[in-house]
């Protein structure tokens, strides 16, 4: 496993833990309320976590058994985008929370996890992964019959 893969895996674990921690809350005169990452814009971070984790598991642990379709971007770019979206989810929570509420430590933990995921994608940017379009650049897709590829290319 490369350093980038370790950063993606570590960042994903951190974001998963952070989703269960309080992201924003209020303490006022004996009244206390808090919301975790599964509320409001935190769901955006959850969906990005789900995407990057699914891709990571398929590429690293199920690559021999599951035939994943070619993606329009490399795994590194997808990890960077998902890390950025995880961080945007935290930012949107901070901007959209009720005015009397304050940020809690879960939001900062999720921000760090998203940054680690983004960094892992950045470190992997020069390393192509199986199933990406960039790896097959210039070669026809094996799932398309050769005669269809030839006809499609001959029309242009």
WORA-V41879 format. One record per residue. N is the residue number from 1. PSI is psi in whole degrees, -180 to 180 (999 if undefined). OMEGA is omega in radians with two decimals (NA if undefined). NEAR is the number of other ideal C-beta (glycine too) atoms within 10 Angstrom. Layout:
BEGIN
N&PSI&OMEGA&NEAR + N&PSI&OMEGA&NEAR
END
This chain:
BEGIN
1&131&-3.12&8 + 2&170&3.09&11 + 3&-38&3.10&11 + 4&-42&3.11&20 + 5&-39&3.11&20 + 6&-40&3.11&13 + 7&-40&3.11&22 + 8&-46&-3.14&31 + 9&-45&3.13&19 + 10&-44&3.10&15 + 11&-37&3.13&27 + 12&-40&3.09&26 + 13&-42&3.14&14 + 14&-44&3.13&21 + 15&-41&3.12&30 + 16&-47&3.10&16 + 17&-43&-3.10&14 + 18&-30&3.14&27 + 19&-27&-3.13&22 + 20&-10&3.13&11 + 21&160&3.10&16 + 22&131&3.13&18 + 23&-35&3.07&31 + 24&155&-3.10&23 + 25&-178&-3.12&16 + 26&143&3.00&15 + 27&114&-3.10&11 + 28&111&3.02&9 + 29&52&3.13&5 + 30&-8&3.09&5 + 31&133&-3.13&7 + 32&137&3.11&10 + 33&143&3.12&13 + 34&154&3.11&16 + 35&140&3.14&19 + 36&-170&-3.06&18 + 37&-4&3.12&30 + 38&16&3.13&12 + 39&146&3.05&14 + 40&-127&-3.08&16 + 41&-10&3.07&19 + 42&-25&3.08&24 + 43&-29&3.07&14 + 44&-43&3.08&18 + 45&-39&3.12&30 + 46&-45&-3.14&18 + 47&-39&3.09&14 + 48&-40&3.08&23 + 49&-43&-3.14&28 + 50&-41&-3.14&13 + 51&-49&-3.08&16 + 52&-35&3.12&29 + 53&-41&3.11&18 + 54&-46&3.12&13 + 55&-43&-3.14&19 + 56&-45&-3.13&21 + 57&-44&-3.14&14 + 58&-44&-3.09&17 + 59&-33&-3.02&17 + 60&-27&-3.04&14 + 61&-22&-3.11&10 + 62&13&-3.05&12 + 63&-33&-3.13&14 + 64&-24&-3.05&6 + 65&-26&-3.09&7 + 66&127&3.08&11 + 67&100&3.13&11 + 68&143&3.13&15 + 69&159&3.07&8 + 70&139&-3.13&14 + 71&155&-3.09&15 + 72&-8&3.12&9 + 73&162&3.12&13 + 74&162&3.12&21 + 75&-35&3.13&28 + 76&-44&3.13&22 + 77&-41&3.12&17 + 78&-41&3.11&19 + 79&-40&3.12&31 + 80&-43&3.13&23 + 81&-45&-3.14&17 + 82&-40&3.07&29 + 83&-41&3.10&28 + 84&-39&3.12&16 + 85&-38&3.06&19 + 86&-42&3.13&33 + 87&-37&3.08&21 + 88&-36&3.08&15 + 89&-42&3.10&28 + 90&-44&3.12&27 + 91&-45&3.14&15 + 92&-35&3.06&15 + 93&-45&-3.13&25 + 94&-37&-3.12&16 + 95&-25&-3.00&8 + 96&-2&-3.11&10 + 97&157&3.11&20 + 98&146&-3.01&11 + 99&-29&-3.12&5 + 100&-6&-3.14&8 + 101&157&3.09&18 + 102&158&3.12&14 + 103&144&3.08&16 + 104&173&-2.99&17 + 105&-25&3.13&11 + 106&-35&3.12&24 + 107&-39&-3.13&25 + 108&-34&3.08&14 + 109&-43&3.11&19 + 110&-37&3.09&30 + 111&-42&3.11&21 + 112&-40&3.11&16 + 113&-41&3.08&26 + 114&-39&3.10&29 + 115&-38&3.11&17 + 116&-39&3.10&22 + 117&-44&3.10&32 + 118&-44&3.12&23 + 119&-41&3.11&19 + 120&-41&3.07&26 + 121&-40&3.11&26 + 122&-42&3.13&16 + 123&-28&-3.13&19 + 124&1&-2.98&22 + 125&-27&-3.13&14 + 126&-3&-3.07&9 + 127&106&3.13&12 + 128&148&3.09&16 + 129&160&-3.12&21 + 130&145&3.07&12 + 131&1&-3.14&19 + 132&155&3.13&20 + 133&-38&-3.08&14 + 134&-29&-3.14&15 + 135&-29&-3.10&13 + 136&15&-3.10&14 + 137&127&3.11&8 + 138&-6&3.11&4 + 139&144&-3.14&8 + 140&150&3.10&14 + 141&132&-3.08&12 + 142&-18&-3.13&10 + 143&-12&3.13&8 + 144&127&3.12&10 + 145&146&-3.05&11 + 146&-36&-3.12&9 + 147&-33&3.08&8 + 148&-39&3.10&11 + 149&-42&-3.13&13 + 150&-44&3.13&10 + 151&-40&-3.12&10 + 152&-42&-3.13&11 + 153&-27&-3.08&9 + 154&-17&3.13&7 + 155&-24&-3.06&5 + 156&999&NA&4
END
